[in-house]
Amino acid sequence: MHVDLILAAGGGVSPLVADLGLCMVVAGLLAVLFVRLRIPAIAALLGAGVALGPAGLHAVSDPASIDTIANLGLTLLLFVIGLEVNPQSLLASGRTLVVTGLLQVPLTVALGSGAFFLVGLTGWGMASGVYPVFYLGVACAFSSTLLVVKYIQEHLLLDSVSGRLCVGLLIFQDVWAIVILALQPSFADPAVTPILLTFAGIAVVGAVAAAAARWILPHAFHAVARTPELVVTVALGWCFGVGLLGGNLGALAAALGLDLAISVSLEMGALIAGATIATSPYAYEVISRVTHLRDFFVTLFFVGLGMSIPVPDGAAVLLLAAVVAVIAIALRYAVFLPLLYATGLDRRNSTDVATKLAQVSEFCLVIAYLGARLDHIGAELVSVVIFAFVITALATPILFRRSDRIYARLRPLLGRVGIRSRGSRTEPDEGERPARLVLLGFHRVASALLADIERLYADLVPDTLVIDTNTTTHDEIRRRGARVIYGDIASPEVLRHAGIDAAEVVVSTVPDEALKGLGNVQLVRTVRAVAPKAVVIANCTRASQVSALRAAGADHVFRLPAEAAHGVLPAIAAALNASLPSFLEALVEERGRPEAGAEVLD
């Protein structure tokens, strides 16, 4: 019997279980303390690792085991990303995503290396030399998949313009990281073959996974559908099965008589596995159950990272790490923001994406470690990259919270350098007739409203105007017959240019949680100032907001939770009176079948 099982059977605790338990206890205690002190929660996890690792009490006997398990967290995270990312939404970002994704990394590496070359000219030894300058430039070029996706999920931003672009750019960065890792061993004599083989491997794994997910996997899910736990088991088996397929492509090629050094990382395989079943009806069940398991492993990832943080060898390491962190953040605004804006994104979302991606990536740690093994750089520079990651990781939650404030501060400067508000773009065939109904913002509420207007008040559709910055929906809105203007609903200039002062009704459709830089109270004040004669309808989430919205000038306020309750309560009453079938028949006769009313955001 395995020694760990013997220990468990005898009442003892295996070293691995003891280490895991100690990590979770210390992380839990520090998490409670740090949250009370309003310190980012990630600091608690890193702090637990530092306290238990070589720089602290040296209490964990086998950090390698923690690191191994933590890597499972990264694998599961990428699997969940694949499950939640809609490839059609990413493709809908079009030129903005593709051009920025292709150019961002090489441009950032070039500018970052140039910046550190200038730093090296000051006589700073650690920033001198071709390899150190290049590796520090690389450290500034990649953003943290782990951190960004974690906070995007927590803030429910995966369905937003900036959220989709962040995830899309992270995927492009992961591909660029694979390119660098493939080239790294042959920097002195770069070889194209390993890169081509890597992309070929991704294509092969993606094709096999897509085929199996379409024709085989549905039968497997259907067989275990009555047992939810087994649905998750099948999904995890699929995740690691695709990952192992990628890792063993070389062996499979050899079995076919082909001598090819081809492979795909487990993490990339997990991303492919998730993406291939994202449209499966079982995807939500898998996400809900895998997320908690993933969070456990991600916690260990950060604790393990904290254990790897070395004792600083003098202040120079920490100082250079701070310089790397500052340059990495600055390059987001010098490279990301102009690229996004130049490819068609508005400056608010361009700034938002640049701010959210302002950290050093965990991929950079891997690249730096490999660089040290290849004698490209020394251990001190690896420490610099680690500390730069820690600094930017601690700054990430602050940057997420203050993204709108940062945009407000940068707006005058952006205007001076030519990154101006595009105001609004109207269609030439809209004519001069003012819109009767204006929908401010276009998310779930506006999508449902437009569908009902089409069905019940078709004559109103041509006189309905939507103002929103999500250009991916504009063509479909126009196809439905409504007008649409690209513009920031928070800008009085955009509202005036759109002509809302002549509208009969103006509806704020976006809840406070999804608004950028303002709330509905401030938005209603702005609308009332621009359109004093219009009927203003606003929405809110909490009952305590109703009075403030009315005082700001709203003629009517609707609460989304209350509207949902009013819609569900009659169905509950009918069910309790054993008359649900007749109620549903009457509902279909009155409103039509729900599945028949396809929305723009369906």
MARBARO-957285 format. One line per 3 residues: their letters; for each residue x negated, y negated, z of C-alpha. Coordinates in steps of 0.5 Angstrom, whole numbers, plus 2048, in hexadecimal, padded with zeros to 3 digits. Layout:
N
A	X,Y,Z  ... $
//
This chain:
602
MHV	800,800,800  7FE,7F9,7FE  7FA,7F6,804 $
DLI	7FF,7F0,804  805,7F5,805  802,7F8,80A $
LAA	801,7F2,80E  808,7F0,80D  80A,7F7,80F $
GGG	806,7F7,816  809,7F0,818  803,7EC,815 $
VSP	803,7E7,810  7FF,7E7,80A  7F9,7E1,809 $
LVA	7FD,7DF,803  804,7DE,807  801,7DB,80D $
DLG	7FD,7D6,808  804,7D4,805  808,7D4,80B $
LCM	802,7CF,80E  803,7CB,808  80A,7CA,808 $
VVA	80A,7C8,80F  805,7C3,80F  809,7C0,808 $
GLL	80F,7C0,80C  80D,7BC,812  809,7B7,80E $
AVL	80F,7B7,809  814,7B5,80F  80F,7B0,811 $
FVR	80D,7AD,80A  814,7AC,808  816,7A8,80F $
LRI	810,7A4,80E  813,7A3,806  80C,7A5,804 $
PAI	80D,7A9,7FD  80E,7B1,7FE  809,7B3,7FA $
AAL	804,7B0,7FF  806,7B5,804  805,7BB,800 $
LGA	7FE,7B8,7FE  7FD,7B6,805  7FF,7BE,807 $
GVA	7FA,7C0,802  7F4,7BC,805  7F5,7BD,80C $
LGP	7F5,7C5,80B  7F0,7C5,806  7E8,7C4,806 $
AGL	7E8,7BD,807  7ED,7BE,80D  7EE,7C4,812 $
HAV	7EC,7C9,80D  7F2,7CD,80F  7F4,7D0,809 $
SDP	7EF,7D7,808  7F1,7D8,801  7F2,7D1,7FD $
ASI	7F2,7D5,7F6  7F8,7D9,7F8  7FC,7D2,7F9 $
DTI	7F9,7D0,7F2  7FB,7D6,7EF  802,7D6,7F2 $
ANL	803,7CE,7F0  801,7CF,7E9  808,7D3,7E9 $
GLT	80B,7CD,7EB  808,7C9,7E5  80B,7CF,7E0 $
LLL	812,7CF,7E3  812,7C7,7E3  810,7C8,7DB $
FVI	816,7CD,7DB  81B,7C9,7DE  819,7C3,7D9 $
GLE	81A,7C7,7D3  821,7C9,7D6  823,7C2,7D7 $
VNP	820,7BF,7D1  824,7BF,7CB  820,7BF,7C5 $
QSL	825,7BB,7C1  825,7B5,7C5  81D,7B5,7C5 $
LAS	81D,7B6,7BD  823,7B0,7BD  81D,7AC,7C0 $
GRT	81A,7AC,7B9  814,7A8,7B7  814,7A5,7BE $
LVV	812,7AB,7C1  80E,7AF,7BC  80A,7A9,7BA $
TGL	808,7A7,7C1  807,7AE,7C3  802,7AF,7BD $
LQV	7FE,7A8,7BF  7FF,7A7,7C6  7F9,7AC,7C8 $
PLT	7F4,7AB,7C3  7F5,7A3,7C4  7F5,7A3,7CC $
VAL	7EF,7A8,7CC  7EB,7A3,7C7  7ED,79D,7CB $
GSG	7EC,7A0,7D2  7E5,7A2,7D0  7E3,79B,7CD $
AFF	7E5,799,7D4  7E1,79D,7D8  7DB,79C,7D3 $
LVG	7DC,795,7D5  7DC,797,7DC  7D6,79B,7DB $
LTG	7D2,795,7D8  7D2,792,7DF  7CE,798,7E2 $
WGM	7D3,79C,7E5  7CF,7A3,7E4  7D5,7A7,7E5 $
ASG	7D9,7A3,7DF  7D2,7A4,7DA  7D1,7A9,7D5 $
VYP	7D5,7AB,7CF  7D9,7B1,7D3  7DB,7AD,7D9 $
VFY	7DD,7A8,7D5  7E1,7AC,7D1  7E4,7B1,7D7 $
LGV	7E6,7AA,7DA  7EA,7A8,7D4  7ED,7AF,7D4 $
ACA	7EF,7AE,7DB  7F3,7A8,7D9  7F7,7AB,7D3 $
FSS	7FB,7B0,7D6  801,7AF,7DB  804,7B4,7E0 $
TLL	809,7B9,7DD  80A,7BB,7E4  80B,7B4,7E8 $
VVK	80F,7B1,7E2  814,7B7,7E1  815,7B8,7E8 $
YIQ	817,7B0,7E9  81B,7B0,7E3  81F,7B6,7E5 $
EHL	820,7B3,7EC  822,7AC,7E9  827,7B0,7E4 $
LLD	823,7AD,7DE  823,7B2,7D9  829,7B0,7D5 $
SVS	826,7A9,7D5  822,7A6,7CF  81C,7A5,7D3 $
GRL	81C,7AC,7D7  81D,7AF,7D0  817,7AC,7CD $
CVG	813,7AD,7D3  814,7B4,7D3  813,7B4,7CB $
LLI	80C,7B0,7CC  80A,7B5,7D2  80B,7BB,7CD $
FQD	807,7B8,7C8  801,7B6,7CD  801,7BE,7CF $
VWA	800,7BF,7C8  7FA,7BA,7C8  7F8,7BD,7CE $
IVI	7F8,7C4,7CB  7F4,7C1,7C5  7EE,7BE,7CA $
LAL	7EE,7C5,7CE  7ED,7C8,7C7  7E7,7C4,7C5 $
QPS	7E4,7C3,7CC  7DF,7C9,7CB  7DD,7C6,7C5 $
FAD	7DC,7BF,7C6  7D5,7BF,7C3  7D7,7C3,7BD $
PAV	7DF,7C2,7BC  7E3,7C8,7B9  7E9,7C7,7B6 $
TPI	7EB,7CE,7B6  7ED,7CF,7BD  7F2,7C9,7BD $
LLT	7F5,7CC,7B7  7F6,7D3,7BA  7F9,7CF,7C0 $
FAG	7FE,7CC,7BC  7FF,7D2,7B8  800,7D6,7BF $
IAV	805,7D1,7C1  809,7D2,7BA  809,7D9,7BB $
VGA	80B,7D9,7C2  811,7D4,7C1  813,7D8,7BA $
VAA	814,7DF,7BE  817,7DC,7C4  81C,7D8,7C0 $
AAA	81E,7DE,7BC  81E,7E2,7C3  822,7DD,7C6 $
RWI	827,7DD,7C0  828,7E4,7BF  826,7E8,7C5 $
LPH	826,7E4,7CC  82E,7E3,7CB  82F,7EA,7CC $
AFH	82B,7EA,7D2  82E,7E5,7D5  835,7E7,7D4 $
AVA	833,7EE,7D7  832,7EB,7DD  837,7E5,7DD $
RTP	83B,7E8,7E3  835,7E7,7E8  832,7E0,7E8 $
ELV	82C,7E2,7EB  82A,7E7,7E6  82B,7E1,7E1 $
VTV	825,7DE,7E4  821,7E4,7E4  822,7E5,7DD $
ALG	820,7DD,7DC  81A,7DE,7E0  818,7E4,7DC $
WCF	819,7E0,7D6  815,7DB,7D8  80F,7DF,7DA $
GVG	810,7E4,7D4  80F,7DE,7CF  809,7DB,7D3 $
LLG	806,7E2,7D3  807,7E3,7CC  803,7DD,7CB $
GNL	7FE,7DF,7CF  7FD,7E5,7CC  7FD,7E3,7C4 $
GAL	7F6,7E5,7C3  7F7,7EC,7C6  7FD,7ED,7C1 $
AAA	7F9,7EA,7BB  7F4,7EF,7BD  7F9,7F5,7BD $
LGL	7FB,7F2,7B6  7F3,7F2,7B4  7F3,7EB,7B4 $
DLA	7ED,7E8,7B8  7F0,7E1,7BA  7EE,7DE,7C0 $
ISV	7F5,7DB,7C1  7F9,7DA,7C7  7FF,7D5,7CA $
SLE	7FE,7D3,7D2  803,7D6,7D7  806,7CF,7D8 $
MGA	807,7CD,7D1  80B,7D4,7D0  80F,7D2,7D6 $
LIA	811,7CC,7D2  813,7CF,7CC  817,7D5,7D0 $
GAT	81B,7CF,7D3  81C,7CB,7CD  81F,7D2,7C9 $
IAT	824,7D3,7CE  826,7CC,7CF  82C,7CC,7CB $
SPY	82E,7D3,7CF  835,7D3,7D3  831,7D6,7D8 $
AYE	82C,7D0,7D8  82F,7CC,7DE  82F,7D2,7E2 $
VIS	828,7D3,7E1  826,7CC,7E3  82A,7CC,7E9 $
RVT	827,7D2,7EC  820,7D1,7E9  81F,7CA,7EB $
HLR	81F,7CC,7F3  819,7D1,7F2  815,7CC,7ED $
DFF	816,7C7,7F3  812,7CC,7F8  80D,7CD,7F3 $
VTL	80C,7C6,7F1  80B,7C4,7F9  805,7C9,7F9 $
FFV	802,7C6,7F3  802,7C0,7F6  7FF,7C3,7FC $
GLG	7FA,7C7,7F8  7F8,7C0,7F5  7F7,7BD,7FC $
MSI	7F2,7C3,7FE  7EE,7C2,7F8  7ED,7BA,7F9 $
PVP	7E6,7BA,7FB  7E3,7B6,801  7E1,7AF,7FD $
DGA	7D9,7AF,7FC  7D9,7A7,7FD  7DD,7A2,7FC $
AVL	7DB,7A2,7F4  7DF,7A8,7F3  7E5,7A4,7F6 $
LLA	7E4,79E,7F2  7E3,7A1,7EC  7E9,7A5,7ED $
AVV	7ED,79E,7EE  7EA,79B,7E8  7ED,7A2,7E4 $
AVI	7F4,7A1,7E7  7F4,799,7E5  7F2,79A,7DE $
AIA	7F6,7A0,7DD  7FC,79C,7DF  7FA,796,7DB $
LRY	7F9,79A,7D5  801,79D,7D5  803,795,7D4 $
AVF	7FD,794,7CF  7FE,79B,7CB  805,79E,7CC $
LPL	809,798,7CD  807,795,7C6  807,79B,7C2 $
LYA	80E,79D,7C5  811,795,7C3  80D,796,7BC $
TGL	811,79C,7BB  818,799,7BC  819,79A,7C4 $
DRR	81C,794,7C7  817,790,7CC  81A,792,7D2 $
NST	81A,799,7D1  813,799,7CE  811,796,7D5 $
DVA	815,79B,7D9  812,7A1,7D5  80B,79E,7D6 $
TKL	80C,79D,7DE  80F,7A4,7DF  809,7A7,7DB $
AQV	804,7A3,7DF  800,7A9,7E3  7FA,7AD,7E2 $
SEF	7FC,7B4,7E0  7FB,7BB,7E3  7F8,7BD,7DC $
CLV	7F2,7B8,7DD  7F0,7BC,7E3  7F0,7C2,7DF $
IAY	7EC,7BF,7DA  7E7,7BC,7DF  7E6,7C2,7E2 $
LGA	7E4,7C6,7DC  7E0,7C0,7DA  7DC,7C1,7E0 $
RLD	7DB,7C8,7DF  7D8,7C7,7D8  7D3,7C2,7DB $
HIG	7D6,7BC,7D7  7D8,7B8,7DE  7D6,7B9,7E5 $
AEL	7DA,7BB,7EB  7DA,7B3,7ED  7DE,7B1,7E7 $
VSV	7E3,7B7,7E8  7E4,7B4,7EF  7E6,7AE,7EC $
VIF	7EB,7B1,7E7  7EE,7B4,7ED  7EE,7AE,7F1 $
AFV	7F1,7AA,7EC  7F7,7AF,7EB  7F8,7AE,7F2 $
ITA	7F9,7A7,7F2  7FD,7A7,7EC  801,7AC,7EF $
LAT	803,7A8,7F5  804,7A2,7F0  809,7A6,7EC $
PIL	80F,7A6,7F1  80E,79E,7F2  80E,79D,7EA $
FRR	814,7A1,7E9  818,79D,7EE  815,796,7EC $
SDR	815,797,7E4  81A,792,7E3  817,78D,7E7 $
IYA	810,78E,7E3  814,78D,7DD  817,786,7E0 $
RLR	810,784,7E2  80D,786,7DB  812,783,7D7 $
PLL	80F,77C,7D6  809,77F,7D4  80C,784,7CF $
GRV	80F,77E,7CC  809,77B,7CB  805,780,7C8 $
GIR	80A,782,7C3  80E,787,7C6  815,783,7C6 $
SRG	81C,785,7C8  81F,788,7C1  826,785,7C4 $
SRT	82B,788,7C0  82C,78B,7B9  832,78B,7B5 $
EPD	835,78F,7AF  836,78B,7A9  83D,78E,7A8 $
EGE	840,78C,7AE  843,785,7AC  844,77F,7B0 $
RPA	84A,782,7B3  849,782,7BB  849,788,7BF $
RLV	84F,789,7C3  84C,78E,7C8  845,78E,7CA $
LLG	842,794,7CD  83B,792,7D1  837,798,7D1 $
FHR	838,79F,7CE  838,7A5,7D3  83D,7AA,7D5 $
VAS	842,7A6,7D7  842,7A2,7D0  841,7A8,7CC $
ALL	848,7AB,7CF  84B,7A4,7CE  849,7A4,7C7 $
ADI	84C,7AB,7C6  853,7A9,7C9  853,7A2,7C5 $
ERL	852,7A6,7BF  858,7AB,7C1  85D,7A6,7C4 $
YAD	85B,79F,7C1  858,7A1,7BA  859,79A,7B8 $
LVP	855,797,7BD  84F,79B,7BB  84C,796,7B6 $
DTL	84D,790,7BB  849,794,7C0  842,791,7C1 $
VID	83D,795,7C5  836,792,7C8  831,797,7CA $
TNT	829,798,7C9  82A,79F,7C8  829,79F,7C0 $
TTH	82A,7A7,7C0  831,7A6,7C0  832,7A0,7BC $
DEI	833,7A4,7B5  838,7A9,7B8  83C,7A3,7BB $
RRR	83C,79F,7B5  83F,7A6,7B1  845,7A6,7B6 $
GAR	846,79F,7B3  844,79A,7B9  83F,795,7B9 $
VIY	839,795,7BD  833,790,7BF  82D,792,7C1 $
GDI	82B,78D,7C7  82A,78D,7CF  831,78C,7D2 $
ASP	82D,788,7D8  82B,783,7D3  830,77D,7D3 $
EVL	82D,77B,7CC  82F,782,7C9  836,781,7CC $
RHA	837,77A,7C9  834,77D,7C2  838,783,7C2 $
GID	83E,77E,7C3  841,781,7C9  844,77A,7CB $
AAE	849,77B,7C5  84B,782,7C8  852,784,7CB $
VVV	84F,789,7D0  848,78B,7D2  846,791,7D6 $
STV	840,793,7DA  840,79A,7D9  839,79C,7DC $
PDE	839,79D,7E4  834,79A,7E8  82F,7A0,7E9 $
ALK	82E,7A0,7E1  82D,798,7E0  826,795,7DF $
GLG	824,78F,7E4  82B,78D,7E6  832,790,7E9 $
NVQ	839,78F,7E6  83A,789,7EB  835,785,7E7 $
LVR	837,788,7E0  83E,785,7E2  83B,77E,7E4 $
TVR	838,77E,7DD  83D,780,7D9  842,77C,7DC $
AVA	83D,776,7DB  83D,778,7D4  844,77A,7D3 $
PKA	848,776,7D8  84F,778,7D4  84E,77F,7D3 $
VVI	851,784,7D8  84B,788,7DB  84C,78F,7DD $
ANC	846,791,7E2  844,798,7E5  841,79A,7EB $
TRA	83F,7A0,7EF  841,79E,7F6  847,79B,7F9 $
SQV	843,796,7FD  841,793,7F6  848,791,7F4 $
SAL	849,78B,7F7  842,788,7F5  844,78A,7EE $
RAA	84B,786,7EE  847,780,7F2  842,780,7EC $
GAD	848,77F,7E7  84A,786,7E5  852,787,7E3 $
HVF	852,78E,7E5  84D,793,7E8  84D,79B,7E7 $
RLP	84A,7A0,7EB  847,7A6,7E8  848,7AB,7ED $
AEA	84F,7A8,7EF  851,7A8,7E7  84E,7B0,7E7 $
AHG	852,7B1,7ED  859,7AE,7EA  858,7B3,7E4 $
VLP	857,7B9,7E8  85C,7B8,7EE  862,7B9,7E9 $
AIA	85F,7C0,7E7  85E,7C2,7EE  865,7C0,7F0 $
AAL	867,7C4,7EA  863,7CA,7EC  866,7CA,7F3 $
NAS	86D,7CA,7F0  86B,7D0,7EC  86D,7CB,7E6 $
LPS	866,7CB,7E3  867,7CE,7DC  86D,7C9,7DB $
FLE	869,7C3,7DD  863,7C5,7D9  868,7C6,7D3 $
ALV	86B,7BF,7D4  864,7BC,7D5  862,7BF,7CE $
EER	868,7BC,7CB  866,7B5,7CE  85F,7B5,7CD $
GRP	85D,7BA,7C8  858,7C0,7C9  852,7BE,7CD $
EAG	84D,7C1,7C8  850,7BE,7C2  84E,7B7,7C5 $
AEV	847,7B7,7C3  843,7B2,7C6  83D,7AE,7C3 $
LD	839,7B1,7C9  83C,7B8,7C9 $
//
